Amino acid sequence: MPDPSTYRPAPGTIPDAPGVYRFRDPAGRVIYVGKAKSLRNRLNSYFADVWSLHARTQQMVTTAGSVDWVTVGTEVEALQLEFSWIKEFDPRFNVKYRDDKSYPFLAVTLDEEFPRLQVMRGAKRKGVRYFGPYSHAWAIRETLDLLLRVFPARTCSTGVFKRHGQIGRPCLLGYIGKCSAPCVGQVSAEQHRAIVDDFCDFMAGKSDAFVRRLERDMLQASEELEFERAARLRDDIAALRRAMEKQAVVLGDGTDADVVAFAEDPLEAAVQVFHVRDGRVRGQRGWVVDKVEDLSTGDLVHHFCTQVYGGAEGENDVPRELLVPALPEDADALADWLTERRGSRATLRVPQRGDKKSLMETVARNAAESLQRHKLRRAGDLTTRNKALEEISEALGMDTVPLRIECFDVSQIQGTDVVASMVVFEDGLARKSEYRRFAIKGATDDLSAMSEVMRRRFARFKAQEAVIAEDLPEPDADGVVPVTLPGIDPLTGKPRRFAYPPQLVVVDGGQPQVNAVAAVFSELGITDVALCGLAKRLEEVWQPGEDFPVILPRTSESLYLLQRIRDEAHRFAITFHRERRSKRMTASALDDIAGLGDVRRKALLRHFGSLKRLAAATPEEISEVPGIGRRTAETVLAALNPDR
């Protein structure tokens, strides 16, 4: 493994200027490309202490064997060069916003004598007008099928067009009215182009005006007693409205924009994009990408723009407006670069209110659900779960696969409302009936709280073990002791609390938390339970007594499973913490009155409106509340007026 210090540039040789840099592996292949306002500051950050770097960055700098750079005059030039190098070298460590397909467009070949409507992918061509992108080609064909009866333009290939011109007969679409049959001269080139121009106007957002024109024509035909023509126009209007309904209007001002949102964790980010054209959602797509560094949301926006809108392919259509959750540091330069790619002004901004803000929230929810589905997809596969458990066992040096894993987390705010959670995963799946919540008293920090939780959990298990050992059934006549199930109390036949010991305990934290739990295990004599901690910042796995963490491959199933268990413990703990904090903040003097439950407390407050008015009432007035007797009324008054 190369040592970054072996190829670190000499002090003073890195210029303090904007530029683009490349990391190469020992074989000379480019593995990472980046840009910076100051090459000196940016590159020096890579040669800090390796263990302080992001996990993916650690892997990159220890894989690289050299680094070089090129200075440029402006940030826009740096963006252009960065994009060119990423396209040329396809570095393995760069964030890649792409999937395994090219998104289709509805294309109109205006450069031909008889323009054709078709599905088109790949590189853009001059003289072709594009509408989209669409999520699926079938969505384009479905839209065309509705619109061809109103705009009977040519959709056939050049070969089919020539063949039918030679034989003098139109194709099936020509016979059923979904093509004006220019191949056999039923319409002239000028008439056919007028049909195509109307189609382009409709797709460009002038749909309402076109529908109103057809409605006027229909009424005029009806007044002139041309009922067949009026019926045909009526059906055309219905087809147009069906096509318009398939693309919901989300922005009433005819906005031409892409709305981008992210959901992320320390190692991955899910991105969702809604393509809004003329106020309607024309398409949607998304990816889940690896994070090469500790990237901010603005950094993710930067990488998204340079990769998605940088190419010459059809799906990289630069919109007039890009709505993003956060602006990158080079937002102005990025906007100028996008303007250059678009050929007219393009802007980046963060929506603050109104319909655009609401749409951004919708896209963000889609991104969060996409990331969650990505994480859970592995959990649903038995083979994958088994592989994850085997990898954990091997990485931690365990003798057996950890079929039962318990994870603990502590939640608090400056020592108040300290709580902890215990979540249980058996065979890689959550077992929610075994979850436990702990209210901690007397703990001053996370370490003391974690120690108390472990004592309570395992001291009770050890006590139950001792009770069971003393109360084992007597041997029968044949000298055989009846088998007792480990999860069932032999005396009551009911499931026992903390019935099964885990094979592995995971704590949310690093080396200090792990060592604190190890001390409790030693105190209680727990020797057959493995222990590790998962630190959030770098996703390192710590074991007791070790000076260095275990680094699991970031794409490994074992790390995904540990992350999911840790995140579930955190969710469970913080939910309990919020409940207790809310209850404490809404507590009243009635809570401590013995025999007064929630129903009667609410009835009293509803009747009197406040504690002040209740305290000033007489026992007779309080007794008028349903369910409240004279004795209870006197108890309530005594509690509210202790000085009387």
GUMIGU-889314 format. One record per residue (C-alpha): residue in one letter; x, y, z. Coordinates in steps of 0.25 Angstrom, whole numbers, plus 5000, padded with zeros to 4 digits. Layout:
N
REC type east north   up
REC    A    X     Y    Z
...
% end
This chain:
644
REC type east north   up
REC    M 5000  5000 5000
REC    P 5006  5013 4996
REC    D 5009  5023 5007
REC    P 5004  5037 5003
REC    S 5016  5044 5010
REC    T 5025  5037 4999
REC    Y 5018  5045 4987
REC    R 5015  5058 4995
REC    P 5019  5070 4987
REC    A 5031  5078 4993
REC    P 5027  5090 5001
REC    G 5025  5102 4993
REC    T 5024  5095 4980
REC    I 5008  5095 4980
REC    P 5003  5108 4974
REC    D 4993  5116 4982
REC    A 4984  5118 4969
REC    P 4971  5112 4964
REC    G 4973  5099 4956
REC    V 4970  5084 4954
REC    Y 4978  5073 4960
REC    R 4979  5058 4957
REC    F 4983  5046 4966
REC    R 4990  5034 4959
REC    D 4992  5020 4964
REC    P 5006  5014 4963
REC    A 5003  5009 4949
REC    G 5000  5023 4944
REC    R 4985  5022 4943
REC    V 4977  5034 4947
REC    I 4968  5030 4959
REC    Y 4963  5044 4964
REC    V 4961  5057 4958
REC    G 4957  5070 4966
REC    K 4957  5085 4965
REC    A 4960  5096 4975
REC    K 4961  5111 4976
REC    S 4974  5109 4983
REC    L 4982  5097 4979
REC    R 4991  5098 4991
REC    N 4981  5098 5002
REC    R 4973  5087 4995
REC    L 4984  5077 4992
REC    N 4990  5079 5006
REC    S 4977  5075 5012
REC    Y 4980  5061 5006
REC    F 4993  5059 5013
REC    A 4988  5061 5027
REC    D 4988  5049 5037
REC    V 4982  5038 5029
REC    W 4973  5034 5040
REC    S 4966  5047 5041
REC    L 4961  5046 5026
REC    H 4948  5041 5021
REC    A 4948  5026 5019
REC    R 4947  5027 5004
REC    T 4958  5038 5003
REC    Q 4967  5029 5012
REC    Q 4966  5018 5001
REC    M 4968  5028 4990
REC    V 4981  5034 4996
REC    T 4987  5020 5000
REC    T 4984  5015 4986
REC    A 4990  5027 4979
REC    G 5005  5027 4975
REC    S 5006  5042 4970
REC    V 4999  5055 4968
REC    D 5000  5066 4958
REC    W 4992  5078 4954
REC    V 4989  5089 4944
REC    T 4986  5104 4948
REC    V 4976  5112 4940
REC    G 4971  5126 4940
REC    T 4957  5125 4945
REC    E 4948  5116 4952
REC    V 4940  5114 4939
REC    E 4952  5109 4932
REC    A 4955  5100 4944
REC    L 4940  5094 4943
REC    Q 4942  5092 4928
REC    L 4956  5085 4930
REC    E 4951  5076 4942
REC    F 4939  5072 4933
REC    S 4948  5068 4921
REC    W 4957  5060 4930
REC    I 4946  5052 4937
REC    K 4940  5049 4923
REC    E 4954  5045 4918
REC    F 4960  5037 4929
REC    D 4947  5032 4936
REC    P 4954  5032 4950
REC    R 4949  5021 4959
REC    F 4948  5030 4972
REC    N 4940  5041 4966
REC    V 4925  5042 4970
REC    K 4918  5037 4957
REC    Y 4904  5042 4955
REC    R 4900  5032 4945
REC    D 4893  5019 4943
REC    D 4893  5008 4932
REC    K 4884  5014 4923
REC    S 4882  5027 4914
REC    Y 4869  5034 4916
REC    P 4860  5036 4904
REC    F 4855  5048 4897
REC    L 4843  5051 4888
REC    A 4851  5057 4876
REC    V 4845  5064 4864
REC    T 4855  5064 4852
REC    L 4852  5078 4847
REC    D 4864  5077 4837
REC    E 4857  5068 4828
REC    E 4847  5071 4817
REC    F 4836  5063 4824
REC    P 4840  5064 4839
REC    R 4838  5051 4847
REC    L 4834  5049 4861
REC    Q 4842  5038 4868
REC    V 4848  5033 4881
REC    M 4863  5037 4881
REC    R 4874  5034 4891
REC    G 4889  5038 4891
REC    A 4896  5050 4885
REC    K 4888  5062 4881
REC    R 4888  5065 4866
REC    K 4887  5079 4860
REC    G 4874  5082 4853
REC    V 4866  5073 4863
REC    R 4857  5078 4874
REC    Y 4856  5070 4887
REC    F 4845  5069 4897
REC    G 4848  5062 4910
REC    P 4855  5055 4916
REC    Y 4845  5044 4919
REC    S 4847  5032 4929
REC    H 4843  5022 4919
REC    A 4841  5020 4904
REC    W 4827  5015 4906
REC    A 4823  5028 4912
REC    I 4827  5035 4899
REC    R 4820  5025 4891
REC    E 4807  5026 4899
REC    T 4807  5041 4898
REC    L 4810  5040 4883
REC    D 4798  5030 4881
REC    L 4789  5040 4888
REC    L 4794  5052 4880
REC    L 4795  5046 4866
REC    R 4780  5047 4863
REC    V 4781  5062 4865
REC    F 4795  5064 4859
REC    P 4796  5053 4848
REC    A 4811  5055 4846
REC    R 4820  5045 4840
REC    T 4826  5035 4850
REC    C 4832  5024 4840
REC    S 4847  5022 4837
REC    T 4853  5027 4824
REC    G 4853  5013 4818
REC    V 4838  5011 4820
REC    F 4835  5025 4816
REC    K 4842  5023 4802
REC    R 4835  5009 4800
REC    H 4821  5014 4802
REC    G 4824  5025 4793
REC    Q 4829  5016 4782
REC    I 4816  5006 4783
REC    G 4807  5018 4784
REC    R 4799  5013 4797
REC    P 4800  5019 4811
REC    C 4803  5010 4823
REC    L 4793  5006 4833
REC    L 4794  5019 4841
REC    G 4791  5026 4829
REC    Y 4778  5018 4827
REC    I 4773  5020 4841
REC    G 4776  5035 4842
REC    K 4789  5035 4850
REC    C 4798  5040 4839
REC    S 4795  5050 4828
REC    A 4802  5041 4818
REC    P 4812  5051 4812
REC    C 4819  5039 4806
REC    V 4807  5038 4795
REC    G 4805  5053 4794
REC    Q 4792  5054 4802
REC    V 4798  5066 4808
REC    S 4809  5075 4803
REC    A 4822  5078 4810
REC    E 4817  5091 4814
REC    Q 4804  5085 4820
REC    H 4812  5074 4827
REC    R 4822  5084 4833
REC    A 4810  5093 4838
REC    I 4805  5080 4845
REC    V 4819  5078 4852
REC    D 4820  5092 4856
REC    D 4806  5091 4863
REC    F 4811  5079 4870
REC    C 4824  5086 4875
REC    D 4816  5098 4880
REC    F 4807  5088 4887
REC    M 4819  5081 4894
REC    A 4825  5094 4897
REC    G 4814  5098 4906
REC    K 4804  5105 4897
REC    S 4794  5094 4899
REC    D 4783  5103 4905
REC    A 4783  5112 4893
REC    F 4782  5101 4884
REC    V 4771  5094 4891
REC    R 4763  5107 4891
REC    R 4765  5108 4876
REC    L 4760  5094 4874
REC    E 4748  5098 4883
REC    R 4745  5110 4874
REC    D 4746  5101 4861
REC    M 4737  5091 4867
REC    L 4726  5101 4871
REC    Q 4727  5108 4857
REC    A 4726  5094 4850
REC    S 4713  5091 4859
REC    E 4707  5104 4855
REC    E 4710  5101 4840
REC    L 4703  5088 4842
REC    E 4716  5080 4839
REC    F 4713  5070 4851
REC    E 4723  5060 4846
REC    R 4735  5070 4846
REC    A 4730  5075 4860
REC    A 4730  5061 4866
REC    R 4744  5059 4860
REC    L 4749  5072 4867
REC    R 4742  5068 4880
REC    D 4749  5055 4880
REC    D 4762  5062 4877
REC    I 4760  5071 4889
REC    A 4758  5059 4898
REC    A 4771  5053 4893
REC    L 4778  5066 4896
REC    R 4773  5067 4910
REC    R 4776  5052 4913
REC    A 4790  5055 4908
REC    M 4791  5067 4917
REC    E 4786  5060 4929
REC    K 4797  5050 4928
REC    Q 4807  5061 4932
REC    A 4802  5068 4944
REC    V 4804  5083 4945
REC    V 4813  5086 4958
REC    L 4817  5100 4955
REC    G 4807  5110 4949
REC    D 4816  5120 4943
REC    G 4821  5110 4932
REC    T 4835  5108 4939
REC    D 4846  5101 4931
REC    A 4854  5095 4942
REC    D 4861  5083 4948
REC    V 4858  5081 4963
REC    V 4869  5073 4970
REC    A 4869  5068 4984
REC    F 4879  5059 4992
REC    A 4878  5049 5004
REC    E 4891  5045 5009
REC    D 4899  5037 5020
REC    P 4914  5037 5022
REC    L 4917  5028 5011
REC    E 4906  5029 5001
REC    A 4896  5039 4995
REC    A 4883  5037 4988
REC    V 4879  5048 4977
REC    Q 4866  5050 4971
REC    V 4863  5060 4959
REC    F 4849  5064 4954
REC    H 4850  5070 4940
REC    V 4839  5081 4940
REC    R 4837  5087 4926
REC    D 4826  5098 4924
REC    G 4821  5095 4938
REC    R 4819  5080 4936
REC    V 4827  5069 4941
REC    R 4833  5062 4928
REC    G 4841  5052 4935
REC    Q 4848  5047 4948
REC    R 4861  5040 4950
REC    G 4870  5037 4962
REC    W 4883  5030 4966
REC    V 4890  5025 4979
REC    V 4905  5029 4978
REC    D 4917  5027 4987
REC    K 4923  5039 4994
REC    V 4938  5040 4992
REC    E 4940  5050 5002
REC    D 4933  5057 5014
REC    L 4924  5065 5004
REC    S 4915  5075 5007
REC    T 4901  5077 5000
REC    G 4907  5088 4992
REC    D 4919  5079 4988
REC    L 4909  5069 4983
REC    V 4901  5079 4975
REC    H 4915  5083 4968
REC    H 4918  5069 4964
REC    F 4903  5067 4959
REC    C 4904  5079 4950
REC    T 4917  5076 4944
REC    Q 4914  5062 4941
REC    V 4899  5062 4937
REC    Y 4899  5075 4929
REC    G 4914  5074 4923
REC    G 4912  5063 4912
REC    A 4907  5064 4898
REC    E 4897  5053 4901
REC    G 4882  5056 4899
REC    E 4879  5054 4914
REC    N 4888  5065 4918
REC    D 4878  5076 4915
REC    V 4882  5089 4922
REC    P 4869  5095 4928
REC    R 4866  5110 4929
REC    E 4866  5109 4944
REC    L 4873  5099 4954
REC    L 4866  5098 4968
REC    V 4875  5091 4978
REC    P 4875  5089 4993
REC    A 4888  5097 4995
REC    L 4898  5106 4987
REC    P 4912  5101 4985
REC    E 4924  5110 4987
REC    D 4926  5113 4973
REC    A 4911  5115 4970
REC    D 4914  5128 4961
REC    A 4924  5121 4953
REC    L 4916  5108 4951
REC    A 4904  5117 4947
REC    D 4913  5123 4936
REC    W 4918  5110 4932
REC    L 4903  5104 4930
REC    T 4900  5117 4923
REC    E 4911  5114 4913
REC    R 4906  5100 4911
REC    R 4891  5104 4909
REC    G 4894  5116 4900
REC    S 4885  5125 4908
REC    R 4884  5129 4923
REC    A 4883  5118 4933
REC    T 4882  5120 4948
REC    L 4884  5113 4961
REC    R 4876  5116 4973
REC    V 4870  5110 4986
REC    P 4855  5111 4986
REC    Q 4850  5118 4999
REC    R 4835  5118 4999
REC    G 4823  5115 4990
REC    D 4821  5104 4980
REC    K 4835  5102 4977
REC    K 4839  5100 4991
REC    S 4827  5090 4993
REC    L 4832  5083 4980
REC    M 4846  5082 4986
REC    E 4841  5076 4998
REC    T 4834  5065 4990
REC    V 4847  5062 4982
REC    A 4854  5061 4996
REC    R 4844  5051 5001
REC    N 4846  5043 4988
REC    A 4862  5043 4990
REC    A 4860  5039 5005
REC    E 4851  5027 5001
REC    S 4861  5023 4990
REC    L 4873  5023 5000
REC    Q 4864  5015 5010
REC    R 4860  5005 4999
REC    H 4875  5004 4994
REC    K 4879  5000 5009
REC    L 4867  4991 5011
REC    R 4869  4983 4998
REC    R 4881  4976 5004
REC    A 4873  4972 5017
REC    G 4862  4965 5009
REC    D 4872  4955 5003
REC    L 4875  4943 5011
REC    T 4888  4940 5004
REC    T 4893  4954 5005
REC    R 4889  4954 5020
REC    N 4897  4941 5022
REC    K 4909  4947 5015
REC    A 4908  4960 5024
REC    L 4908  4951 5037
REC    E 4920  4943 5032
REC    E 4928  4955 5028
REC    I 4925  4961 5042
REC    S 4930  4948 5049
REC    E 4942  4948 5041
REC    A 4946  4963 5043
REC    L 4944  4962 5058
REC    G 4951  4948 5059
REC    M 4938  4941 5065
REC    D 4937  4926 5066
REC    T 4923  4926 5061
REC    V 4914  4935 5053
REC    P 4906  4945 5061
REC    L 4892  4940 5059
REC    R 4887  4950 5070
REC    I 4893  4964 5070
REC    E 4889  4975 5081
REC    C 4892  4989 5078
REC    F 4892  5000 5089
REC    D 4891  5015 5088
REC    V 4890  5027 5097
REC    S 4882  5040 5095
REC    Q 4882  5052 5104
REC    I 4883  5067 5103
REC    Q 4894  5073 5113
REC    G 4891  5062 5123
REC    T 4876  5064 5123
REC    D 4866  5053 5120
REC    V 4877  5043 5118
REC    V 4871  5030 5111
REC    A 4877  5018 5104
REC    S 4872  5008 5094
REC    M 4874  4993 5091
REC    V 4871  4988 5078
REC    V 4872  4973 5074
REC    F 4875  4967 5060
REC    E 4873  4952 5059
REC    D 4879  4946 5046
REC    G 4881  4959 5040
REC    L 4866  4964 5042
REC    A 4860  4973 5053
REC    R 4853  4967 5064
REC    K 4845  4978 5069
REC    S 4838  4970 5080
REC    E 4851  4969 5087
REC    Y 4854  4984 5087
REC    R 4856  4991 5100
REC    R 4857  5005 5105
REC    F 4864  5010 5118
REC    A 4862  5022 5126
REC    I 4876  5026 5132
REC    K 4877  5033 5145
REC    G 4890  5039 5151
REC    A 4898  5038 5138
REC    T 4907  5050 5135
REC    D 4912  5046 5121
REC    D 4910  5036 5110
REC    L 4921  5026 5116
REC    S 4914  5025 5130
REC    A 4900  5024 5123
REC    M 4905  5013 5114
REC    S 4912  5006 5126
REC    E 4899  5006 5134
REC    V 4891  5001 5123
REC    M 4900  4989 5121
REC    R 4900  4986 5136
REC    R 4885  4986 5136
REC    R 4884  4977 5123
REC    F 4894  4967 5127
REC    A 4893  4967 5142
REC    R 4878  4963 5140
REC    F 4882  4952 5130
REC    K 4892  4946 5140
REC    A 4882  4947 5151
REC    Q 4872  4939 5142
REC    E 4883  4929 5139
REC    A 4885  4926 5154
REC    V 4870  4925 5156
REC    I 4868  4915 5145
REC    A 4880  4907 5150
REC    E 4874  4906 5164
REC    D 4860  4902 5159
REC    L 4864  4892 5148
REC    P 4853  4881 5148
REC    E 4857  4868 5155
REC    P 4861  4856 5147
REC    D 4849  4847 5144
REC    A 4849  4832 5147
REC    D 4859  4829 5136
REC    G 4869  4839 5141
REC    V 4866  4849 5130
REC    V 4865  4863 5132
REC    P 4854  4870 5124
REC    V 4859  4879 5113
REC    T 4857  4894 5116
REC    L 4856  4904 5105
REC    P 4865  4915 5107
REC    G 4855  4926 5104
REC    I 4844  4920 5113
REC    D 4843  4921 5128
REC    P 4841  4906 5132
REC    L 4833  4910 5144
REC    T 4823  4919 5137
REC    G 4824  4915 5123
REC    K 4825  4929 5118
REC    P 4836  4936 5110
REC    R 4846  4942 5119
REC    R 4851  4956 5118
REC    F 4865  4957 5113
REC    A 4864  4942 5110
REC    Y 4875  4940 5100
REC    P 4889  4945 5101
REC    P 4894  4952 5089
REC    Q 4907  4947 5081
REC    L 4911  4961 5078
REC    V 4908  4974 5085
REC    V 4910  4987 5076
REC    V 4911  5001 5083
REC    D 4909  5014 5075
REC    G 4922  5020 5078
REC    G 4937  5018 5077
REC    Q 4948  5014 5085
REC    P 4944  5021 5099
REC    Q 4930  5014 5098
REC    V 4935  5001 5095
REC    N 4945  5001 5106
REC    A 4935  5005 5116
REC    V 4926  4994 5112
REC    A 4938  4984 5113
REC    A 4940  4988 5127
REC    V 4926  4985 5131
REC    F 4927  4971 5124
REC    S 4940  4968 5132
REC    E 4932  4973 5145
REC    L 4921  4963 5142
REC    G 4929  4952 5136
REC    I 4923  4952 5122
REC    T 4933  4945 5114
REC    D 4925  4939 5103
REC    V 4919  4951 5096
REC    A 4927  4958 5085
REC    L 4928  4974 5086
REC    C 4930  4985 5076
REC    G 4927  4999 5074
REC    L 4923  5006 5061
REC    A 4928  5021 5060
REC    K 4919  5030 5052
REC    R 4930  5039 5046
REC    L 4938  5030 5038
REC    E 4930  5017 5040
REC    E 4941  5010 5047
REC    V 4939  4997 5055
REC    W 4946  4998 5069
REC    Q 4949  4985 5078
REC    P 4953  4986 5093
REC    G 4968  4987 5096
REC    E 4971  4990 5081
REC    D 4979  5003 5077
REC    F 4974  5003 5063
REC    P 4960  5000 5057
REC    V 4956  4990 5047
REC    I 4953  4996 5034
REC    L 4942  4988 5027
REC    P 4941  4990 5012
REC    R 4932  5001 5009
REC    T 4924  4993 4999
REC    S 4923  4981 5008
REC    E 4910  4975 5013
REC    S 4916  4974 5027
REC    L 4917  4989 5028
REC    Y 4903  4991 5022
REC    L 4897  4982 5033
REC    L 4905  4989 5044
REC    Q 4901  5003 5039
REC    R 4886  4999 5038
REC    I 4887  4993 5052
REC    R 4893  5005 5058
REC    D 4884  5015 5051
REC    E 4872  5007 5056
REC    A 4877  5008 5070
REC    H 4879  5023 5069
REC    R 4865  5025 5063
REC    F 4859  5017 5075
REC    A 4867  5024 5085
REC    I 4864  5038 5080
REC    T 4849  5035 5079
REC    F 4849  5031 5094
REC    H 4857  5043 5097
REC    R 4847  5053 5090
REC    E 4836  5046 5097
REC    R 4841  5048 5111
REC    R 4846  5062 5108
REC    S 4832  5065 5103
REC    K 4825  5059 5115
REC    R 4834  5067 5124
REC    M 4831  5080 5118
REC    T 4816  5077 5118
REC    A 4816  5072 5132
REC    S 4806  5078 5142
REC    A 4804  5078 5157
REC    L 4793  5068 5155
REC    D 4802  5057 5150
REC    D 4807  5054 5164
REC    I 4793  5052 5170
REC    A 4791  5038 5174
REC    G 4779  5031 5168
REC    L 4777  5042 5157
REC    G 4779  5036 5144
REC    D 4780  5042 5130
REC    V 4765  5042 5127
REC    R 4761  5050 5140
REC    R 4773  5059 5139
REC    K 4768  5063 5125
REC    A 4754  5064 5129
REC    L 4758  5074 5140
REC    L 4766  5083 5131
REC    R 4756  5083 5120
REC    H 4745  5087 5131
REC    F 4753  5098 5137
REC    G 4762  5102 5126
REC    S 4775  5104 5135
REC    L 4781  5100 5148
REC    K 4780  5114 5153
REC    R 4764  5113 5152
REC    L 4764  5099 5157
REC    A 4772  5103 5170
REC    A 4762  5114 5173
REC    A 4750  5105 5172
REC    T 4742  5099 5183
REC    P 4741  5084 5186
REC    E 4726  5085 5182
REC    E 4730  5091 5168
REC    I 4741  5081 5166
REC    S 4731  5069 5169
REC    E 4722  5074 5158
REC    V 4732  5068 5148
REC    P 4728  5054 5144
REC    G 4736  5043 5151
REC    I 4741  5053 5162
REC    G 4736  5050 5176
REC    R 4737  5059 5188
REC    R 4749  5052 5194
REC    T 4757  5053 5181
REC    A 4753  5067 5180
REC    E 4759  5070 5194
REC    T 4771  5063 5190
REC    V 4773  5071 5177
REC    L 4771  5084 5185
REC    A 4781  5080 5196
REC    A 4791  5077 5185
REC    L 4789  5090 5178
REC    N 4789  5098 5190
REC    P 4799  5092 5200
REC    D 4799  5105 5208
REC    R 4785  5105 5212
% end
